[in-house]
Amino acid sequence: MVKKILLLLGSIFLAYQSYTLLSLADQFNTNSWGLIIFVAWILNLIITGIFALAGFALATQKLLPESYYKISHPAKLTKVYKYLGVDFFRKALLATLWKDKKQRKKYFNGKKQGIANLSEQTMKSEFGHLLPFVVIVVVSVYLIMIGKSRLGVASMIINLIGNLYPVILQRHHRMRIQNIGKWSAKNA
């Protein structure tokens, strides 16, 4: 219970920090692309962190209907996955952030009963990236509208990689999980 409270307080703190950062955005003046990219990255991290911490504390994925998580057009999803090179993104994650096998086993233990946990974790992860994606799109448009075009564009690019790619990756995982379920039901 204490952990959940701390996570929710952390989420609120990040929400306040993002508000503070955005309220000062019109004063941000620099010609340094390095600094612009750094600020855009921090902005993405803070906003994504709001939803990540809340998702660790609560079952936030249940805010969307179950029907949202069903993959109804697997062929289209596969095309988007291949076109955007999401498999390269997946391999990069496995080589860096998800290199630790213990961490991966928290999502899937390699056993049949672990598939339900994997499915739930994909929903949590997707929700934890979907909402920040939408919020950062709005923030990026806002930054462009107030004349901070380079910061807005940099935020959008980082958002695409940091939030859209994970959403597509999780949907692709779930598509494969659904195929396993259909195959199991057929062969039972």
Summary of the structure (lengths in Angstrom):
residues: 188
radius of gyration: 18.4
end to end distance: 40.5
largest distance: 63.6
contacts: 521
relative contact order: 0.14
helix: 81%
strand: 0%
